[in-house]
Structures are given as structure tokens and as C-alpha cells.
Amino acid sequence: FTPSSSLTVSQAEQIAKVVALVKPGASICTVLPTGSMKPFFDEKAVLLMEDAPFDQLKVGDVVTYWHPRLGVLVAHRLVAKDGDKFWAKGDANGRSDNVYVTRANYLRRVFAVIYTEGN
């Protein structure tokens, strides 16, 4: 089960915009309805992201990165470090992603999730 709240998506986006104003470099993201990060979040959640330096990432962080083979933005959890790169995995997925998260394809780190109604 994914958490929910009484907020509509529109209300959650408005709250996220306010938070982004007070946290320098913050941005807002929504995700595709793949279910890969359930139960942590799904497509009805609004994610707040920060410009965290790659060197500050650690296993357990949820990050966004560009998947070079699929040509899409992915939001998954870092599950293992391998030298100067990470393996990532959706919480609901049975195996790690088929590409590393590297300095070149890493984008941002998720620092907050705003749940909405119907999650």
C-alpha cells in the first residue's frame, strides 16, 4: 500500500512550489505510472528534488537519472555502490536496473515526497 493524503495533485504541486522557493536549487517532479517505487511512492505523488553533488550520494538515496538505453528519466533507489558508480532499483522491482547511475547520467536526489489523494 502506498501512503495517501487528502491533498489533490494540484494542491501538492502548489505546496511543492512553495518549498522549492525556500530551498535553493529545489525542483519538482512527477513520475510515470510504472509502479516501480511502490509502496514508497507512485504516480500520484509529487517529488521534491535537490542538486546534491554526486560525491554526496549514498546507498538508500532515491535519485533521478537518465537511462541511456531507454531514453527516459528514472527515479529509483541507490542499492549498491561499485567504485565510482551505483546500482539503482525500483523498490517494487525484483532486480537492479540494467545500467549504472554515474556522474554522467545522474540528475538530482529526492529529498521529499508529497502524497496526494488516491495514492
N, C-alpha and C positions, 0 to 999 in steps of 0.2 A: 504494500500500500504506500502511495506517495502522499505526503502531507498536503493539506489544503488550508485555505483561509476564506474569509468572506469577501476578500478583495476581488474586484473584476480585473481582467488583464489590463484594461485602461488605467485603473487606479494604481495597480502595481507599477506600471510604467511611469506614472506621474511621480510616485514615491521614489523610484529608482533615479529619475532625473534630478530630484532634489538632492539625493545622496551624492550623485555624480557631481553636483555643483560644489559640495563641501569637501569632497575628496579629490584633490588634484590628479588628473590623468585617468579618472574612472570613466568607464563606458558601460553601455547596456547591451545585452544580448538575449535573444530568444533562440530556441533550438527546434530542430525538425522533429516530427513525431515518430522517432525510431524506437523509443523505449529503452535505449541502451543504458541510461543512467538511473532508471528506476531502481529502488524506491527513493533515491536521493532527490531527484527532480525529474520532471517530464516536460513536454512541450508547452504546458500551461504556465510554467514558472518563468520568472524574469530573473536573469543572472546579472550581477554586477561584477565587472572585471577591472583589474588594475594592471598597470605597467610594472610588473615585477621583473627585475633582472633575471636572466636565465640562471645565473650563478646562485641565486637565492631559492630556486625551486628545490622541493624535496618530495620524496615519496609520500603519497597521501594527498598532495595538492591536486585540485581539479583545474585543468588548463584548457585553453583553446589552441589548436594548431591547425595548420593547413595540411591536409592529407594529399600528398603529391600524386598518388595513383588514382584516387577517386575524384580529385579536383573539388573537394568540399572542405568546409570548416568543421572541425570535430571538437566537441567538449567532452573530455574523458579524464579519468583519474590516473595520475602517475603511480605505477605499481612496482617499478624496479628501476634502479639506476645501473647503467652499463657504461662505465668510463665517463665520457662527456655527453652522454645521451640517455634518454629514458624510454622505457616501455610504458605505454598507456593502455587503459582498458575501460570500457564501459562497465559500470557496477553490475549490470544485468547480463553482461556478455560472458560466455564460457571461456574465452581465451583473450589474450592480449591482442592489440591492434597489429596489423602486419607491417607497420613501419615504425621507426623510432620517432620520438619527439626530439628535435635537435635545435641548436641555435638558429638554424636557417628557417625552420618551419614553425617554431614556437611563436605564438602571438601574445596571449595575455593569461593571467591567472584569475580564477573566480574567487572573489572574497565574500560574496553574499548571494543568497537565493531568496527571492520574494515569491512565496507561494500564492496562488490565486484559487478562486472557487472552482470546483470541479476537478481538482488535481487528484 
